[in-house]
Amino acid sequence: MTKGWFSSTEIRESMKSEGYKLITEYNVSSFPIYYINSSLEYKVIPWKWKIGHRAHNVKCIRYTNDHKTYTT
């Protein structure tokens, strides 16, 4: 099912191909989704992910307030 620019399968596969794990459901392209990188949880808006924004590459801290650490 397409919700905005791309489907939930497309965004999950995009993250998986880059080595990240989507941990929340993708509902609408303007609502944040959460993913795991290097055992830290980050959030990004799906349309920003689609245009190349990667929260973990931004110079300021963008991991979530919970600062959850995951083991993968």
GUVO-146764 format. One record per residue (C-alpha): x, y, z; residue number from 0. Coordinates in Angstrom, 3 decimals. Each point is the difference from the previous one (the first is absolute). Example, Ala and Ser with C-alpha at 12.3 -4.5 7.8 and 13.67 -1.06 7.14 Angstrom:
REM residues 2
R        u        v        w   k
R   12.300   -4.500    7.800   0
R    1.370    3.440   -0.660   1
END
This chain:
REM residues 72
R        u        v        w   k
R    0.000    0.000    0.000   0
R    1.442    3.337   -1.016   1
R   -0.159    2.798    2.566   2
R    1.427    3.132   -1.502   3
R    3.117   -0.351   -2.131   4
R    0.768   -3.641    0.728   5
R   -1.309   -3.095    1.743   6
R    0.930   -1.292    3.434   7
R    1.770   -2.912   -1.696   8
R    2.119    2.387   -2.086   9
R    1.153    2.037    2.987  10
R    0.713   -3.137    2.055  11
R    2.016   -1.494   -2.886  12
R    1.824    3.308   -0.542  13
R    1.086    0.044    3.642  14
R    0.882   -3.683   -0.040  15
R    2.171    0.437   -3.109  16
R    2.008    2.669    1.846  17
R    0.338   -2.151    3.126  18
R   -2.657    1.629    2.202  19
R   -3.074   -1.477    1.642  20
R   -3.384    1.734   -0.063  21
R   -1.625   -0.516    3.407  22
R   -3.306    1.852   -0.435  23
R   -2.768   -0.190   -2.541  24
R    0.001    2.429   -2.895  25
R   -3.416    1.675   -0.155  26
R    0.271    3.365   -1.733  27
R    3.007    1.637   -1.665  28
R   -0.215    3.020    2.331  29
R    0.030   -1.978    3.306  30
R    3.363   -1.055    1.514  31
R    1.196   -3.572   -0.140  32
R    2.672   -1.532    2.212  33
R    2.954   -2.139   -0.989  34
R    3.102   -1.599    1.523  35
R    3.570    0.893   -0.986  36
R    3.039   -1.105    2.029  37
R   -2.288   -1.124    2.845  38
R   -1.584    3.470    0.325  39
R   -3.557    0.980   -0.845  40
R   -0.442    2.896   -2.442  41
R   -3.043    1.676   -1.481  42
R   -0.533    1.441   -3.449  43
R   -2.952    1.184   -2.049  44
R   -0.519   -2.460   -2.878  45
R   -0.008    2.606   -2.778  46
R    3.355    1.279    1.295  47
R    1.379   -3.567   -0.081  48
R   -1.205   -0.295   -3.591  49
R    1.982    3.105   -1.051  50
R    3.164   -1.234    1.721  51
R   -0.091    1.423    3.536  52
R    1.568   -2.346    2.562  53
R   -0.539    1.080    3.615  54
R    3.069   -1.894    1.215  55
R    2.252    1.985   -2.383  56
R   -1.074    3.441    1.232  57
R    2.649    1.684    2.154  58
R   -2.361    0.683    2.906  59
R   -1.521   -2.814    2.045  60
R   -3.188   -1.336   -1.553  61
R   -0.618   -3.165    1.917  62
R   -3.231   -0.163    1.940  63
R   -0.488    1.412    3.482  64
R   -0.219   -3.502    1.471  65
R    3.569   -0.672   -1.177  66
R   -0.859   -3.669   -0.229  67
R    2.886   -2.289   -0.813  68
R   -0.812   -3.107   -2.013  69
R    2.017   -3.090   -0.585  70
R   -0.261   -1.320   -3.517  71
END
